[in-house]
Amino acid sequence: MTKVIIRRHVCIIKRARQRDLLLMDADSDCESPGTPNRTIQILRGLRGKRLLRALLHEGIHAVDWNISERKVDLLAQNLARLLLATGWHQ
Ligand SMILES: [Zn+2]
């Protein structure tokens, strides 16, 4: 479990089993703003590009809950591509 301050709020990042995620086919999820101990869950076992995309995706939700799902996904995809192309690695 990791705690991160995002927009002056504590966000808990933790690894989760598939059955504990809100959407069964998702790699991750982020609780809505105002949730006490707001948590971002990342599927256990994710590595590399998939982990990076999941973290970016949920991080974008945490920063701005009002961005559409489609745009969040597009931003996460492109930011992941940028980071990987410039040498990011786990
Ligand atoms: Zn999302």
PDB file of the backbone (N, CA, C, O) and the ligand in Angstrom, with CONECT records:
HET     ZN  A 101       1
ATOM      1  N   MET A   1       0.848  -1.182   0.000  1.00  0.00           N
ATOM      2  CA  MET A   1       0.000   0.000   0.000  1.00  0.00           C
ATOM      3  C   MET A   1       0.890   1.241   0.000  1.00  0.00           C
ATOM      4  O   MET A   1       1.887   1.312   0.718  1.00  0.00           O
ATOM      5  N   THR A   2       0.510   2.203  -0.812  1.00  0.00           N
ATOM      6  CA  THR A   2       1.253   3.443  -0.913  1.00  0.00           C
ATOM      7  C   THR A   2       0.273   4.604  -0.740  1.00  0.00           C
ATOM      8  O   THR A   2      -0.849   4.558  -1.242  1.00  0.00           O
ATOM      9  N   LYS A   3       0.698   5.621  -0.039  1.00  0.00           N
ATOM     10  CA  LYS A   3      -0.139   6.816   0.089  1.00  0.00           C
ATOM     11  C   LYS A   3       0.491   7.941  -0.712  1.00  0.00           C
ATOM     12  O   LYS A   3       1.695   8.186  -0.633  1.00  0.00           O
ATOM     13  N   VAL A   4      -0.344   8.617  -1.482  1.00  0.00           N
ATOM     14  CA  VAL A   4       0.120   9.719  -2.325  1.00  0.00           C
ATOM     15  C   VAL A   4      -0.835  10.892  -2.122  1.00  0.00           C
ATOM     16  O   VAL A   4      -2.048  10.710  -2.008  1.00  0.00           O
ATOM     17  N   ILE A   5      -0.273  12.089  -2.080  1.00  0.00           N
ATOM     18  CA  ILE A   5      -1.121  13.279  -2.002  1.00  0.00           C
ATOM     19  C   ILE A   5      -1.425  13.723  -3.433  1.00  0.00           C
ATOM     20  O   ILE A   5      -0.513  14.036  -4.198  1.00  0.00           O
ATOM     21  N   ILE A   6      -2.691  13.747  -3.784  1.00  0.00           N
ATOM     22  CA  ILE A   6      -3.117  14.225  -5.092  1.00  0.00           C
ATOM     23  C   ILE A   6      -4.148  15.319  -4.865  1.00  0.00           C
ATOM     24  O   ILE A   6      -5.213  15.089  -4.291  1.00  0.00           O
ATOM     25  N   ARG A   7      -3.810  16.496  -5.321  1.00  0.00           N
ATOM     26  CA  ARG A   7      -4.675  17.677  -5.131  1.00  0.00           C
ATOM     27  C   ARG A   7      -5.059  17.845  -3.654  1.00  0.00           C
ATOM     28  O   ARG A   7      -6.224  18.046  -3.310  1.00  0.00           O
ATOM     29  N   ARG A   8      -4.067  17.758  -2.823  1.00  0.00           N
ATOM     30  CA  ARG A   8      -4.167  17.991  -1.374  1.00  0.00           C
ATOM     31  C   ARG A   8      -5.000  16.941  -0.630  1.00  0.00           C
ATOM     32  O   ARG A   8      -5.392  17.154   0.517  1.00  0.00           O
ATOM     33  N   HIS A   9      -5.267  15.813  -1.286  1.00  0.00           N
ATOM     34  CA  HIS A   9      -5.995  14.738  -0.621  1.00  0.00           C
ATOM     35  C   HIS A   9      -5.148  13.474  -0.628  1.00  0.00           C
ATOM     36  O   HIS A   9      -4.462  13.165  -1.602  1.00  0.00           O
ATOM     37  N   VAL A  10      -5.216  12.763   0.473  1.00  0.00           N
ATOM     38  CA  VAL A  10      -4.487  11.487   0.545  1.00  0.00           C
ATOM     39  C   VAL A  10      -5.205  10.471  -0.327  1.00  0.00           C
ATOM     40  O   VAL A  10      -6.421  10.299  -0.242  1.00  0.00           O
ATOM     41  N   CYS A  11      -4.442   9.817  -1.150  1.00  0.00           N
ATOM     42  CA  CYS A  11      -4.969   8.766  -2.012  1.00  0.00           C
ATOM     43  C   CYS A  11      -4.179   7.504  -1.679  1.00  0.00           C
ATOM     44  O   CYS A  11      -2.948   7.521  -1.655  1.00  0.00           O
ATOM     45  N   ILE A  12      -4.877   6.441  -1.430  1.00  0.00           N
ATOM     46  CA  ILE A  12      -4.219   5.171  -1.100  1.00  0.00           C
ATOM     47  C   ILE A  12      -4.165   4.328  -2.365  1.00  0.00           C
ATOM     48  O   ILE A  12      -5.182   4.075  -3.011  1.00  0.00           O
ATOM     49  N   ILE A  13      -2.961   3.902  -2.700  1.00  0.00           N
ATOM     50  CA  ILE A  13      -2.779   3.045  -3.875  1.00  0.00           C
ATOM     51  C   ILE A  13      -2.520   1.632  -3.358  1.00  0.00           C
ATOM     52  O   ILE A  13      -1.589   1.415  -2.583  1.00  0.00           O
ATOM     53  N   LYS A  14      -3.327   0.689  -3.776  1.00  0.00           N
ATOM     54  CA  LYS A  14      -3.054  -0.673  -3.325  1.00  0.00           C
ATOM     55  C   LYS A  14      -3.319  -1.682  -4.430  1.00  0.00           C
ATOM     56  O   LYS A  14      -4.126  -1.454  -5.331  1.00  0.00           O
ATOM     57  N   ARG A  15      -2.621  -2.795  -4.333  1.00  0.00           N
ATOM     58  CA  ARG A  15      -2.792  -3.890  -5.271  1.00  0.00           C
ATOM     59  C   ARG A  15      -4.024  -4.676  -4.860  1.00  0.00           C
ATOM     60  O   ARG A  15      -4.256  -4.904  -3.673  1.00  0.00           O
ATOM     61  N   ALA A  16      -4.812  -5.090  -5.842  1.00  0.00           N
ATOM     62  CA  ALA A  16      -6.062  -5.785  -5.552  1.00  0.00           C
ATOM     63  C   ALA A  16      -6.197  -7.042  -6.390  1.00  0.00           C
ATOM     64  O   ALA A  16      -5.598  -7.172  -7.458  1.00  0.00           O
ATOM     65  N   ARG A  17      -6.992  -7.957  -5.880  1.00  0.00           N
ATOM     66  CA  ARG A  17      -7.344  -9.139  -6.677  1.00  0.00           C
ATOM     67  C   ARG A  17      -8.446  -8.727  -7.653  1.00  0.00           C
ATOM     68  O   ARG A  17      -9.175  -7.764  -7.417  1.00  0.00           O
ATOM     69  N   GLN A  18      -8.552  -9.474  -8.751  1.00  0.00           N
ATOM     70  CA  GLN A  18      -9.559  -9.140  -9.776  1.00  0.00           C
ATOM     71  C   GLN A  18     -10.957  -9.029  -9.163  1.00  0.00           C
ATOM     72  O   GLN A  18     -11.709  -8.114  -9.499  1.00  0.00           O
ATOM     73  N   ARG A  19     -11.306  -9.954  -8.268  1.00  0.00           N
ATOM     74  CA  ARG A  19     -12.657  -9.947  -7.702  1.00  0.00           C
ATOM     75  C   ARG A  19     -12.942  -8.738  -6.808  1.00  0.00           C
ATOM     76  O   ARG A  19     -14.100  -8.446  -6.510  1.00  0.00           O
ATOM     77  N   ASP A  20     -11.893  -8.039  -6.383  1.00  0.00           N
ATOM     78  CA  ASP A  20     -12.090  -6.871  -5.528  1.00  0.00           C
ATOM     79  C   ASP A  20     -12.235  -5.571  -6.307  1.00  0.00           C
ATOM     80  O   ASP A  20     -12.593  -4.539  -5.740  1.00  0.00           O
ATOM     81  N   LEU A  21     -11.958  -5.622  -7.610  1.00  0.00           N
ATOM     82  CA  LEU A  21     -12.111  -4.414  -8.419  1.00  0.00           C
ATOM     83  C   LEU A  21     -13.589  -4.185  -8.716  1.00  0.00           C
ATOM     84  O   LEU A  21     -14.373  -5.132  -8.771  1.00  0.00           O
ATOM     85  N   LEU A  22     -13.959  -2.934  -8.905  1.00  0.00           N
ATOM     86  CA  LEU A  22     -15.365  -2.608  -9.170  1.00  0.00           C
ATOM     87  C   LEU A  22     -15.847  -3.222 -10.476  1.00  0.00           C
ATOM     88  O   LEU A  22     -16.968  -3.725 -10.551  1.00  0.00           O
ATOM     89  N   LEU A  23     -15.017  -3.184 -11.490  1.00  0.00           N
ATOM     90  CA  LEU A  23     -15.371  -3.768 -12.785  1.00  0.00           C
ATOM     91  C   LEU A  23     -14.540  -5.024 -12.981  1.00  0.00           C
ATOM     92  O   LEU A  23     -13.313  -4.988 -12.889  1.00  0.00           O
ATOM     93  N   MET A  24     -15.199  -6.109 -13.246  1.00  0.00           N
ATOM     94  CA  MET A  24     -14.492  -7.385 -13.316  1.00  0.00           C
ATOM     95  C   MET A  24     -13.468  -7.457 -14.450  1.00  0.00           C
ATOM     96  O   MET A  24     -12.496  -8.206 -14.355  1.00  0.00           O
ATOM     97  N   ASP A  25     -13.675  -6.691 -15.518  1.00  0.00           N
ATOM     98  CA  ASP A  25     -12.741  -6.778 -16.635  1.00  0.00           C
ATOM     99  C   ASP A  25     -11.712  -5.650 -16.631  1.00  0.00           C
ATOM    100  O   ASP A  25     -10.974  -5.476 -17.600  1.00  0.00           O
ATOM    101  N   ALA A  26     -11.665  -4.892 -15.547  1.00  0.00           N
ATOM    102  CA  ALA A  26     -10.760  -3.751 -15.497  1.00  0.00           C
ATOM    103  C   ALA A  26      -9.428  -4.143 -14.847  1.00  0.00           C
ATOM    104  O   ALA A  26      -9.342  -5.118 -14.100  1.00  0.00           O
ATOM    105  N   ASP A  27      -8.403  -3.361 -15.151  1.00  0.00           N
ATOM    106  CA  ASP A  27      -7.102  -3.539 -14.517  1.00  0.00           C
ATOM    107  C   ASP A  27      -6.990  -2.713 -13.246  1.00  0.00           C
ATOM    108  O   ASP A  27      -6.080  -2.919 -12.443  1.00  0.00           O
ATOM    109  N   SER A  28      -7.929  -1.762 -13.063  1.00  0.00           N
ATOM    110  CA  SER A  28      -7.783  -0.827 -11.949  1.00  0.00           C
ATOM    111  C   SER A  28      -9.088  -0.073 -11.736  1.00  0.00           C
ATOM    112  O   SER A  28      -9.985  -0.108 -12.579  1.00  0.00           O
ATOM    113  N   ASP A  29      -9.183   0.606 -10.604  1.00  0.00           N
ATOM    114  CA  ASP A  29     -10.286   1.538 -10.405  1.00  0.00           C
ATOM    115  C   ASP A  29      -9.895   2.606  -9.394  1.00  0.00           C
ATOM    116  O   ASP A  29      -8.924   2.467  -8.650  1.00  0.00           O
ATOM    117  N   CYS A  30     -10.677   3.665  -9.395  1.00  0.00           N
ATOM    118  CA  CYS A  30     -10.416   4.821  -8.527  1.00  0.00           C
ATOM    119  C   CYS A  30     -11.733   5.227  -7.897  1.00  0.00           C
ATOM    120  O   CYS A  30     -12.731   5.405  -8.596  1.00  0.00           O
ATOM    121  N   GLU A  31     -11.743   5.373  -6.578  1.00  0.00           N
ATOM    122  CA  GLU A  31     -12.969   5.801  -5.912  1.00  0.00           C
ATOM    123  C   GLU A  31     -13.213   7.285  -6.186  1.00  0.00           C
ATOM    124  O   GLU A  31     -12.289   8.044  -6.481  1.00  0.00           O
ATOM    125  N   SER A  32     -14.468   7.668  -6.081  1.00  0.00           N
ATOM    126  CA  SER A  32     -14.847   9.040  -6.402  1.00  0.00           C
ATOM    127  C   SER A  32     -14.337  10.013  -5.348  1.00  0.00           C
ATOM    128  O   SER A  32     -14.035   9.626  -4.219  1.00  0.00           O
ATOM    129  N   PRO A  33     -14.247  11.287  -5.738  1.00  0.00           N
ATOM    130  CA  PRO A  33     -13.789  12.311  -4.791  1.00  0.00           C
ATOM    131  C   PRO A  33     -14.717  12.359  -3.576  1.00  0.00           C
ATOM    132  O   PRO A  33     -15.924  12.144  -3.693  1.00  0.00           O
ATOM    133  N   GLY A  34     -14.146  12.638  -2.433  1.00  0.00           N
ATOM    134  CA  GLY A  34     -14.941  12.730  -1.216  1.00  0.00           C
ATOM    135  C   GLY A  34     -15.062  11.413  -0.471  1.00  0.00           C
ATOM    136  O   GLY A  34     -15.501  11.391   0.679  1.00  0.00           O
ATOM    137  N   THR A  35     -14.676  10.312  -1.112  1.00  0.00           N
ATOM    138  CA  THR A  35     -14.692   9.026  -0.426  1.00  0.00           C
ATOM    139  C   THR A  35     -13.608   9.034   0.645  1.00  0.00           C
ATOM    140  O   THR A  35     -12.448   9.304   0.332  1.00  0.00           O
ATOM    141  N   PRO A  36     -13.953   8.746   1.909  1.00  0.00           N
ATOM    142  CA  PRO A  36     -12.908   8.704   2.942  1.00  0.00           C
ATOM    143  C   PRO A  36     -11.851   7.654   2.572  1.00  0.00           C
ATOM    144  O   PRO A  36     -12.183   6.569   2.092  1.00  0.00           O
ATOM    145  N   ASN A  37     -10.601   7.985   2.797  1.00  0.00           N
ATOM    146  CA  ASN A  37      -9.502   7.089   2.425  1.00  0.00           C
ATOM    147  C   ASN A  37      -9.610   6.646   0.961  1.00  0.00           C
ATOM    148  O   ASN A  37      -9.460   5.471   0.628  1.00  0.00           O
ATOM    149  N   ARG A  38      -9.870   7.614   0.126  1.00  0.00           N
ATOM    150  CA  ARG A  38     -10.034   7.346  -1.310  1.00  0.00           C
ATOM    151  C   ARG A  38      -8.929   6.409  -1.797  1.00  0.00           C
ATOM    152  O   ARG A  38      -7.743   6.632  -1.557  1.00  0.00           O
ATOM    153  N   THR A  39      -9.355   5.370  -2.479  1.00  0.00           N
ATOM    154  CA  THR A  39      -8.413   4.330  -2.858  1.00  0.00           C
ATOM    155  C   THR A  39      -8.379   4.123  -4.361  1.00  0.00           C
ATOM    156  O   THR A  39      -9.413   4.104  -5.029  1.00  0.00           O
ATOM    157  N   ILE A  40      -7.170   3.968  -4.876  1.00  0.00           N
ATOM    158  CA  ILE A  40      -6.947   3.512  -6.239  1.00  0.00           C
ATOM    159  C   ILE A  40      -6.484   2.069  -6.126  1.00  0.00           C
ATOM    160  O   ILE A  40      -5.503   1.775  -5.444  1.00  0.00           O
ATOM    161  N   GLN A  41      -7.185   1.182  -6.790  1.00  0.00           N
ATOM    162  CA  GLN A  41      -6.792  -0.227  -6.768  1.00  0.00           C
ATOM    163  C   GLN A  41      -6.197  -0.611  -8.109  1.00  0.00           C
ATOM    164  O   GLN A  41      -6.750  -0.306  -9.166  1.00  0.00           O
ATOM    165  N   ILE A  42      -5.073  -1.277  -8.046  1.00  0.00           N
ATOM    166  CA  ILE A  42      -4.374  -1.740  -9.243  1.00  0.00           C
ATOM    167  C   ILE A  42      -4.301  -3.258  -9.155  1.00  0.00           C
ATOM    168  O   ILE A  42      -3.901  -3.818  -8.134  1.00  0.00           O
ATOM    169  N   LEU A  43      -4.687  -3.901 -10.226  1.00  0.00           N
ATOM    170  CA  LEU A  43      -4.693  -5.362 -10.254  1.00  0.00           C
ATOM    171  C   LEU A  43      -3.313  -5.924  -9.941  1.00  0.00           C
ATOM    172  O   LEU A  43      -2.309  -5.500 -10.513  1.00  0.00           O
ATOM    173  N   ARG A  44      -3.281  -6.875  -9.032  1.00  0.00           N
ATOM    174  CA  ARG A  44      -2.014  -7.541  -8.698  1.00  0.00           C
ATOM    175  C   ARG A  44      -1.433  -8.192  -9.939  1.00  0.00           C
ATOM    176  O   ARG A  44      -2.164  -8.698 -10.790  1.00  0.00           O
ATOM    177  N   GLY A  45      -0.130  -8.174 -10.032  1.00  0.00           N
ATOM    178  CA  GLY A  45       0.538  -8.886 -11.119  1.00  0.00           C
ATOM    179  C   GLY A  45       0.754  -8.057 -12.366  1.00  0.00           C
ATOM    180  O   GLY A  45       1.462  -8.489 -13.276  1.00  0.00           O
ATOM    181  N   LEU A  46       0.157  -6.864 -12.431  1.00  0.00           N
ATOM    182  CA  LEU A  46       0.400  -6.027 -13.614  1.00  0.00           C
ATOM    183  C   LEU A  46       1.851  -5.589 -13.626  1.00  0.00           C
ATOM    184  O   LEU A  46       2.440  -5.298 -12.585  1.00  0.00           O
ATOM    185  N   ARG A  47       2.411  -5.547 -14.819  1.00  0.00           N
ATOM    186  CA  ARG A  47       3.799  -5.119 -14.988  1.00  0.00           C
ATOM    187  C   ARG A  47       3.894  -4.263 -16.240  1.00  0.00           C
ATOM    188  O   ARG A  47       2.987  -4.235 -17.072  1.00  0.00           O
ATOM    189  N   GLY A  48       5.006  -3.573 -16.345  1.00  0.00           N
ATOM    190  CA  GLY A  48       5.355  -2.867 -17.564  1.00  0.00           C
ATOM    191  C   GLY A  48       4.294  -1.904 -18.069  1.00  0.00           C
ATOM    192  O   GLY A  48       3.725  -1.130 -17.299  1.00  0.00           O
ATOM    193  N   LYS A  49       4.032  -1.960 -19.369  1.00  0.00           N
ATOM    194  CA  LYS A  49       3.142  -0.998 -20.016  1.00  0.00           C
ATOM    195  C   LYS A  49       1.727  -1.039 -19.427  1.00  0.00           C
ATOM    196  O   LYS A  49       1.095   0.003 -19.251  1.00  0.00           O
ATOM    197  N   ARG A  50       1.243  -2.224 -19.129  1.00  0.00           N
ATOM    198  CA  ARG A  50      -0.118  -2.339 -18.587  1.00  0.00           C
ATOM    199  C   ARG A  50      -0.218  -1.699 -17.203  1.00  0.00           C
ATOM    200  O   ARG A  50      -1.217  -1.053 -16.888  1.00  0.00           O
ATOM    201  N   LEU A  51       0.808  -1.875 -16.386  1.00  0.00           N
ATOM    202  CA  LEU A  51       0.839  -1.240 -15.068  1.00  0.00           C
ATOM    203  C   LEU A  51       0.914   0.274 -15.210  1.00  0.00           C
ATOM    204  O   LEU A  51       0.200   1.010 -14.528  1.00  0.00           O
ATOM    205  N   LEU A  52       1.782   0.727 -16.100  1.00  0.00           N
ATOM    206  CA  LEU A  52       1.938   2.170 -16.313  1.00  0.00           C
ATOM    207  C   LEU A  52       0.620   2.788 -16.765  1.00  0.00           C
ATOM    208  O   LEU A  52       0.205   3.827 -16.252  1.00  0.00           O
ATOM    209  N   ARG A  53      -0.035   2.143 -17.729  1.00  0.00           N
ATOM    210  CA  ARG A  53      -1.321   2.669 -18.210  1.00  0.00           C
ATOM    211  C   ARG A  53      -2.368   2.696 -17.106  1.00  0.00           C
ATOM    212  O   ARG A  53      -3.136   3.654 -17.006  1.00  0.00           O
ATOM    213  N   ALA A  54      -2.409   1.669 -16.288  1.00  0.00           N
ATOM    214  CA  ALA A  54      -3.392   1.628 -15.193  1.00  0.00           C
ATOM    215  C   ALA A  54      -3.124   2.743 -14.183  1.00  0.00           C
ATOM    216  O   ALA A  54      -4.053   3.418 -13.739  1.00  0.00           O
ATOM    217  N   LEU A  55      -1.863   2.933 -13.824  1.00  0.00           N
ATOM    218  CA  LEU A  55      -1.520   3.994 -12.870  1.00  0.00           C
ATOM    219  C   LEU A  55      -1.837   5.376 -13.430  1.00  0.00           C
ATOM    220  O   LEU A  55      -2.381   6.231 -12.731  1.00  0.00           O
ATOM    221  N   LEU A  56      -1.492   5.585 -14.698  1.00  0.00           N
ATOM    222  CA  LEU A  56      -1.785   6.877 -15.314  1.00  0.00           C
ATOM    223  C   LEU A  56      -3.293   7.099 -15.413  1.00  0.00           C
ATOM    224  O   LEU A  56      -3.793   8.184 -15.113  1.00  0.00           O
ATOM    225  N   HIS A  57      -3.997   6.076 -15.831  1.00  0.00           N
ATOM    226  CA  HIS A  57      -5.450   6.176 -15.973  1.00  0.00           C
ATOM    227  C   HIS A  57      -6.101   6.596 -14.652  1.00  0.00           C
ATOM    228  O   HIS A  57      -6.877   7.550 -14.609  1.00  0.00           O
ATOM    229  N   GLU A  58      -5.780   5.886 -13.598  1.00  0.00           N
ATOM    230  CA  GLU A  58      -6.402   6.193 -12.307  1.00  0.00           C
ATOM    231  C   GLU A  58      -5.866   7.492 -11.719  1.00  0.00           C
ATOM    232  O   GLU A  58      -6.586   8.210 -11.025  1.00  0.00           O
ATOM    233  N   GLY A  59      -4.608   7.792 -11.995  1.00  0.00           N
ATOM    234  CA  GLY A  59      -4.046   9.069 -11.541  1.00  0.00           C
ATOM    235  C   GLY A  59      -4.751  10.248 -12.188  1.00  0.00           C
ATOM    236  O   GLY A  59      -4.989  11.266 -11.538  1.00  0.00           O
ATOM    237  N   ILE A  60      -5.082  10.115 -13.456  1.00  0.00           N
ATOM    238  CA  ILE A  60      -5.817  11.191 -14.145  1.00  0.00           C
ATOM    239  C   ILE A  60      -7.204  11.343 -13.519  1.00  0.00           C
ATOM    240  O   ILE A  60      -7.659  12.465 -13.293  1.00  0.00           O
ATOM    241  N   HIS A  61      -7.879  10.228 -13.236  1.00  0.00           N
ATOM    242  CA  HIS A  61      -9.174  10.316 -12.541  1.00  0.00           C
ATOM    243  C   HIS A  61      -9.012  11.029 -11.200  1.00  0.00           C
ATOM    244  O   HIS A  61      -9.841  11.858 -10.825  1.00  0.00           O
ATOM    245  N   ALA A  62      -7.944  10.701 -10.488  1.00  0.00           N
ATOM    246  CA  ALA A  62      -7.740  11.300  -9.162  1.00  0.00           C
ATOM    247  C   ALA A  62      -7.494  12.806  -9.258  1.00  0.00           C
ATOM    248  O   ALA A  62      -7.918  13.572  -8.393  1.00  0.00           O
ATOM    249  N   VAL A  63      -6.811  13.210 -10.311  1.00  0.00           N
ATOM    250  CA  VAL A  63      -6.517  14.633 -10.487  1.00  0.00           C
ATOM    251  C   VAL A  63      -7.768  15.395 -10.936  1.00  0.00           C
ATOM    252  O   VAL A  63      -8.032  16.503 -10.471  1.00  0.00           O
ATOM    253  N   ASP A  64      -8.526  14.790 -11.839  1.00  0.00           N
ATOM    254  CA  ASP A  64      -9.735  15.458 -12.342  1.00  0.00           C
ATOM    255  C   ASP A  64     -10.812  14.421 -12.642  1.00  0.00           C
ATOM    256  O   ASP A  64     -10.776  13.746 -13.671  1.00  0.00           O
ATOM    257  N   TRP A  65     -11.746  14.310 -11.747  1.00  0.00           N
ATOM    258  CA  TRP A  65     -12.817  13.307 -11.850  1.00  0.00           C
ATOM    259  C   TRP A  65     -13.769  13.600 -13.012  1.00  0.00           C
ATOM    260  O   TRP A  65     -14.505  12.716 -13.449  1.00  0.00           O
ATOM    261  N   ASN A  66     -13.754  14.840 -13.511  1.00  0.00           N
ATOM    262  CA  ASN A  66     -14.737  15.254 -14.523  1.00  0.00           C
ATOM    263  C   ASN A  66     -14.324  14.972 -15.956  1.00  0.00           C
ATOM    264  O   ASN A  66     -15.105  15.202 -16.880  1.00  0.00           O
ATOM    265  N   ILE A  67     -13.125  14.483 -16.153  1.00  0.00           N
ATOM    266  CA  ILE A  67     -12.703  14.141 -17.511  1.00  0.00           C
ATOM    267  C   ILE A  67     -13.406  12.851 -17.925  1.00  0.00           C
ATOM    268  O   ILE A  67     -13.505  11.907 -17.141  1.00  0.00           O
ATOM    269  N   SER A  68     -13.888  12.822 -19.153  1.00  0.00           N
ATOM    270  CA  SER A  68     -14.625  11.634 -19.620  1.00  0.00           C
ATOM    271  C   SER A  68     -13.730  10.396 -19.632  1.00  0.00           C
ATOM    272  O   SER A  68     -12.510  10.496 -19.759  1.00  0.00           O
ATOM    273  N   GLU A  69     -14.353   9.238 -19.499  1.00  0.00           N
ATOM    274  CA  GLU A  69     -13.617   7.980 -19.503  1.00  0.00           C
ATOM    275  C   GLU A  69     -12.808   7.830 -20.798  1.00  0.00           C
ATOM    276  O   GLU A  69     -11.655   7.399 -20.779  1.00  0.00           O
ATOM    277  N   ARG A  70     -13.427   8.188 -21.897  1.00  0.00           N
ATOM    278  CA  ARG A  70     -12.742   8.080 -23.197  1.00  0.00           C
ATOM    279  C   ARG A  70     -11.477   8.936 -23.228  1.00  0.00           C
ATOM    280  O   ARG A  70     -10.427   8.490 -23.689  1.00  0.00           O
ATOM    281  N   LYS A  71     -11.590  10.168 -22.733  1.00  0.00           N
ATOM    282  CA  LYS A  71     -10.433  11.065 -22.742  1.00  0.00           C
ATOM    283  C   LYS A  71      -9.375  10.613 -21.740  1.00  0.00           C
ATOM    284  O   LYS A  71      -8.178  10.697 -22.017  1.00  0.00           O
ATOM    285  N   VAL A  72      -9.812  10.135 -20.581  1.00  0.00           N
ATOM    286  CA  VAL A  72      -8.859   9.609 -19.591  1.00  0.00           C
ATOM    287  C   VAL A  72      -8.043   8.480 -20.220  1.00  0.00           C
ATOM    288  O   VAL A  72      -6.822   8.424 -20.075  1.00  0.00           O
ATOM    289  N   ASP A  73      -8.735   7.590 -20.915  1.00  0.00           N
ATOM    290  CA  ASP A  73      -8.047   6.457 -21.525  1.00  0.00           C
ATOM    291  C   ASP A  73      -7.072   6.924 -22.605  1.00  0.00           C
ATOM    292  O   ASP A  73      -5.956   6.413 -22.706  1.00  0.00           O
ATOM    293  N   LEU A  74      -7.492   7.878 -23.396  1.00  0.00           N
ATOM    294  CA  LEU A  74      -6.620   8.428 -24.444  1.00  0.00           C
ATOM    295  C   LEU A  74      -5.385   9.097 -23.835  1.00  0.00           C
ATOM    296  O   LEU A  74      -4.266   8.887 -24.304  1.00  0.00           O
ATOM    297  N   LEU A  75      -5.590   9.900 -22.792  1.00  0.00           N
ATOM    298  CA  LEU A  75      -4.463  10.550 -22.117  1.00  0.00           C
ATOM    299  C   LEU A  75      -3.502   9.513 -21.538  1.00  0.00           C
ATOM    300  O   LEU A  75      -2.287   9.627 -21.697  1.00  0.00           O
ATOM    301  N   ALA A  76      -4.049   8.508 -20.869  1.00  0.00           N
ATOM    302  CA  ALA A  76      -3.207   7.479 -20.259  1.00  0.00           C
ATOM    303  C   ALA A  76      -2.402   6.732 -21.320  1.00  0.00           C
ATOM    304  O   ALA A  76      -1.210   6.482 -21.139  1.00  0.00           O
ATOM    305  N   GLN A  77      -3.053   6.381 -22.418  1.00  0.00           N
ATOM    306  CA  GLN A  77      -2.354   5.686 -23.521  1.00  0.00           C
ATOM    307  C   GLN A  77      -1.182   6.511 -24.034  1.00  0.00           C
ATOM    308  O   GLN A  77      -0.075   6.000 -24.205  1.00  0.00           O
ATOM    309  N   ASN A  78      -1.438   7.787 -24.277  1.00  0.00           N
ATOM    310  CA  ASN A  78      -0.409   8.636 -24.861  1.00  0.00           C
ATOM    311  C   ASN A  78       0.710   8.968 -23.879  1.00  0.00           C
ATOM    312  O   ASN A  78       1.879   9.021 -24.259  1.00  0.00           O
ATOM    313  N   LEU A  79       0.353   9.189 -22.622  1.00  0.00           N
ATOM    314  CA  LEU A  79       1.389   9.444 -21.622  1.00  0.00           C
ATOM    315  C   LEU A  79       2.252   8.200 -21.417  1.00  0.00           C
ATOM    316  O   LEU A  79       3.467   8.304 -21.249  1.00  0.00           O
ATOM    317  N   ALA A  80       1.627   7.034 -21.431  1.00  0.00           N
ATOM    318  CA  ALA A  80       2.389   5.778 -21.303  1.00  0.00           C
ATOM    319  C   ALA A  80       3.355   5.641 -22.479  1.00  0.00           C
ATOM    320  O   ALA A  80       4.517   5.279 -22.295  1.00  0.00           O
ATOM    321  N   ARG A  81       2.874   5.930 -23.673  1.00  0.00           N
ATOM    322  CA  ARG A  81       3.728   5.851 -24.865  1.00  0.00           C
ATOM    323  C   ARG A  81       4.911   6.819 -24.733  1.00  0.00           C
ATOM    324  O   ARG A  81       6.046   6.462 -25.050  1.00  0.00           O
ATOM    325  N   LEU A  82       4.646   8.022 -24.272  1.00  0.00           N
ATOM    326  CA  LEU A  82       5.702   9.027 -24.085  1.00  0.00           C
ATOM    327  C   LEU A  82       6.751   8.543 -23.080  1.00  0.00           C
ATOM    328  O   LEU A  82       7.952   8.608 -23.341  1.00  0.00           O
ATOM    329  N   LEU A  83       6.283   8.061 -21.940  1.00  0.00           N
ATOM    330  CA  LEU A  83       7.219   7.615 -20.902  1.00  0.00           C
ATOM    331  C   LEU A  83       8.037   6.413 -21.362  1.00  0.00           C
ATOM    332  O   LEU A  83       9.242   6.349 -21.116  1.00  0.00           O
ATOM    333  N   LEU A  84       7.393   5.473 -22.020  1.00  0.00           N
ATOM    334  CA  LEU A  84       8.115   4.287 -22.494  1.00  0.00           C
ATOM    335  C   LEU A  84       9.127   4.654 -23.577  1.00  0.00           C
ATOM    336  O   LEU A  84      10.230   4.108 -23.619  1.00  0.00           O
ATOM    337  N   ALA A  85       8.743   5.581 -24.451  1.00  0.00           N
ATOM    338  CA  ALA A  85       9.662   5.981 -25.523  1.00  0.00           C
ATOM    339  C   ALA A  85      10.865   6.744 -25.004  1.00  0.00           C
ATOM    340  O   ALA A  85      11.901   6.806 -25.666  1.00  0.00           O
ATOM    341  N   THR A  86      10.730   7.326 -23.817  1.00  0.00           N
ATOM    342  CA  THR A  86      11.831   8.109 -23.261  1.00  0.00           C
ATOM    343  C   THR A  86      12.559   7.378 -22.137  1.00  0.00           C
ATOM    344  O   THR A  86      13.313   7.983 -21.374  1.00  0.00           O
ATOM    345  N   GLY A  87      12.325   6.082 -22.045  1.00  0.00           N
ATOM    346  CA  GLY A  87      13.150   5.278 -21.156  1.00  0.00           C
ATOM    347  C   GLY A  87      12.590   4.889 -19.822  1.00  0.00           C
ATOM    348  O   GLY A  87      13.305   4.303 -19.009  1.00  0.00           O
ATOM    349  N   TRP A  88      11.306   5.199 -19.555  1.00  0.00           N
ATOM    350  CA  TRP A  88      10.734   4.779 -18.272  1.00  0.00           C
ATOM    351  C   TRP A  88      10.729   3.265 -18.179  1.00  0.00           C
ATOM    352  O   TRP A  88      10.393   2.574 -19.140  1.00  0.00           O
ATOM    353  N   HIS A  89      11.090   2.775 -17.060  1.00  0.00           N
ATOM    354  CA  HIS A  89      10.937   1.341 -16.818  1.00  0.00           C
ATOM    355  C   HIS A  89      10.658   1.125 -15.346  1.00  0.00           C
ATOM    356  O   HIS A  89      10.987   1.962 -14.504  1.00  0.00           O
ATOM    357  N   GLN A  90      10.059   0.015 -15.054  1.00  0.00           N
ATOM    358  CA  GLN A  90       9.655  -0.288 -13.688  1.00  0.00           C
ATOM    359  C   GLN A  90      10.831  -0.669 -12.838  1.00  0.00           C
ATOM    360  O   GLN A  90      10.668  -0.957 -11.652  1.00  0.00           O
TER     361      GLN A  90
HETATM  362 ZN    ZN A 101     -11.509   5.118 -15.884  1.00  0.00          ZN2+
END
